[in-house]
């Protein structure tokens, strides 16, 4: 249960006890989205996506997720606004002050701030560990080598690190994994570096940067079409997230252009065509994934589920 609901739940529980003594019945407070029990959750993520860049690009497939789901265009990333701290926060339900990944140079053997909790191998508990322990299959696909460093890979059912920035090979492997395990509950994380690289080379909001987003959207469409063809689309939850924005040819600062990212979710039990107005942060992603699967998050996590997304 998230901190925001703790007091309310406690009051509701007290009221239920009182009602039991008077009426001989009891009732438990409902948790939004708790009854969804997701079959599969798939995260699409491009590195370095500005909200206005996504709006400017022609992205019919991501737009379809926005139209059929709930979207935040004011989601705040964690500081520093760079890749590894933010993706670790996405997948570990807490910020750098908790998981200890404070820069892009982090390794398990060389870091300055210890995590407040670790598994037997020294890693902060990620969403992959919680899902693995619950018997849910997990896939991780990426093309920036250090991205995986904070994640204990033994909790992954399948993985692939691509040597280049092409989208096809990662999407192909993810679709292969999904198809081969179509009857299993699963979580898939599908990442690409290309958009961030183009921003550094040509500047954020340049024509080349916008084109790189559009190229990624084509691959999102490939996966969506695969899911539809295989009869897996209707019971899938799809998310689109990013780690940070950018300004000029860089990022890492505290401007709104660097600190604001899109956050989109669609699927069974999620409001359609809904704009999320409540505050949202990258630390909330893993918490939301666990809620979709009906699982509790580790006590060391600080993420909260944006409750307004549920029907």
N, C-alpha and C positions, 0 to 999 in steps of 0.2 A: 504494500500500500504506500502511496506517495505521501510526502509530508503534508501536502496541501489538504488531503482528505483525512488526516489522522484525527484531528480534533472532532470533525464532524462524525467520523465513524465511532469515536468514543462516546460522543453524546447519543448517537443512535443506538449504540449497544446498551447504554444505561437505560434509555427509554424502553428498549425491548425487554430488558430484565424487569423493569417496573410493570410493563404490560403483561408479562408472563405471570407475575404474582397476582395480578388482578383478574386477568382473562384466561389464564392457563394456556396461552399461546405465545409464540415468539416469532420474530421476523428479523432477517438479516438485511442490512443495507445493500442495495444493488451496486455493483461496480460497473461503470460504463464499459462496454466492449468485452466484458469478461466471458460472455457466452459465445464469442465468435469462434474460437477453436480453429484457427487458420489451418488450411491444408498446406499452403506454400506461400512464402513471402520472398519477393525478389526486389532487391535494391539496385537501381541503375544510378551510377554516380560518375559525373565528369568533374575533374579537378579544376578549381578556379572559376566557378560560374557566378558572374554578377547577375542580380535580378534583372537589371535593365538590359543586359546582354541577352538573356533568355527571352525577354519580351521583344527585342528587336529581331532576333533570329526567326527564321521560318522553321518551326518545330511542330508539325502537325501531330506527331505521335506523343510527344510530351504534353502538348495541348490537350490531347484526348484524355490523358490521365488527369489533368487539371479539371477538365469539364465533367468527368465522371467520378471525381473524388473531392478531397479537401486539400487546400493549398495555403501555405504561408509564404508571403513575399517579404516578411520582416524578420525571419529567423536570424538570430544572432549567433555567430560562431565564437569559439573561445579564443582567448589571447595566449600566445601570439597567433595572428591570423596567417598561419602557415599549415602545411599539409599534415605532417605526422601528429601533432597535438590534436588537430581537429578530427581526423579520421579515427584516432584512438578514442576520442571522446564520443564520437558517433557510435562506435562498436563496444564501448566499455561503460557507457552510462554515467560518466563522471568527467570532471575537468582535469587539467594538468596538475592542479594542486592536490588531487587525490590519486590519480594513476601515475603521476611522476614523469610523463612524457612531455617535456617542456620545449623541445626543439627537434629539428630534423636530423640531428646527429645521434639521437638516442639509440643505444643498444642495450641488450640485457646485461652485458659485461661492463659497460661504461656509461654511467648516468649519474647525475648529481643528487636527484631527489628520489628517495625510495617510495614506492607505492605503499599506501596504507594497508593493503592486503595483497597477498600473493598466493598462487597455487604452489604445489610442491616443486615446480620448476622455476619459480621466481617471477611468474607473470601475473599481472593484475587480472582478475576474472573478467573475461569478455563475454559477449552475448553467445559466442560460439561454444564456450564451455558450458553455459547454462543449458543451451539447446542440446548439446551432445549428451549431457547427463540425463536429459529427459527423453532420449532416444530419437531425437529429430536430426535428420541429415543436414549437413552444411557444406556449401561450396564457396570458394574464395578465388576470384580471378582478377589479376592486376598486372600492370606493366611499369610500375615504378618500384624497383627492387626493395628499397627500405620500408615500403608501406607495411609489409607483413611483420616487421621486426617486433612490435609490441604484442603480437598475437601468438599464443602457443599453438603451433600448427598441428599438434597431436589431436586437437579437438575438431579438425577439419576432415570431412568425409571425402572431399575432392578439392583440388587446387591446381592452378596453372599460372605461372608467371611468364608473360610474353616478353620477347626480347626487343620488340619494336612498339611503335605507337599505333599500329593498325587496330581497328576495332574488331575486324572479322574473326580473328583467331580466338579471342576471348569469348565473344558471343557464341561462336560455334561450340566451344567446349562447354559453356554453361547450358546450352540447349541440349547437348548430348547427355549431360548429367541429369537434367530435368526429365528428359524423355526416358532414360534408363531407370529412373526411380519414380515414375509417374504415380505409383500407388503409395508412396511414402510422404510423410510430412517433411518439409524441407525449408531451408533458408539459403538464399543465394545472394552473394555480394559481388557485383559486377562493376569494376572500376576502370576508368581510362584516364591517363595523364595528358593526352594530346592537347586538350583545350588550354590547360595551364602552360604548357610548353609554347604554344602559339602566342599566348598573352605575353610571355617573357620575350619572345622573339620579335613580335610585331606590335605590341601594346594591347592592353585590354580595350575593348570596344573598336578595335581596328577591323576593317573588312575581313582580314584573314582570321581574326578571332571569332567573329560572328559566323564565318563559314565553318570553322571547326566545330562549333556547337551544332550546326545544321548537319554536318557529317555524322556526328554522334547520334542525332535524332533518327537518322536512317537506320542505325543499328538497333535502337530501341524498337523501331517499327518491325524489324526482322524478328525480334524475340516475341513481340506481341502477336504477330501473324503466326509464328510457330505455336504459341500457346493456343490460339484460336483453332488452328488446324488440328491440333492434338486433343481438342476438347478439354483443355486445362485452364482456359482463360477465366471463365466465370467464377471459379472457386479459388482464384489467385489474388493475393494482395500485392500490388506493385507500388514501389516508392521511387521518387527521384529526389536526390539530395546533392549537396556539394559541401566543400570544406571551407572555402573562403572566396572572396572576390579578388579584385586587383585594381590598381590605378597606375597609369603610365605603363611602365614595363615591369612592375613589381608588386609585391604585397608583403604583409607582415606588420603593417601599422594599424592605426585605430580609426581610420576614416570609415564612414558608412559604406563606401564603395568596396572596402576590404572586409568589413565586419558583418555584412548582410548577405544572406544566401537564400535561395528557394528551398522549399521543403514541401513535398507533394506525396499524398497517399491516396490510393483508390482500392476498392475491393469490397467484398461482402461486409455489410454492417457499417460502412463508412458513408458519411453524408456526401451527396453528389452536388457539384457546382458550388461548393462551400468555401468561403475565404476564412481562414483561421485568423481571428483577431487577437486571441490571447497571446501573451508572451511565449516565445518558443526559442529553443536553443539546441545546438548540435548534441548536447548531452542527453536530449530526450529521445533520440532515435532508437537506441537499444531498448529503452524502457517500453517504447511503443511496440517494438517487435515482440517482446516477451508478453505484453498484454494481449496481442493478437493470438499468440499461442496458448494463452491461459496460464502463464507461468509467473511466479513471483521473482522479483529482481533481488540480487544480493544486497545485504544491508549496507555495504560500502558504496553502493551507487547513489548518486544524487539526482539522477534524471527523473523527470516527471512526465506523465502522459498528457498531451493536450486533450482533455476530456471532450471538448466541443466537437471533435471529429466524428463521434459516433452517432448513429441514427437514434 
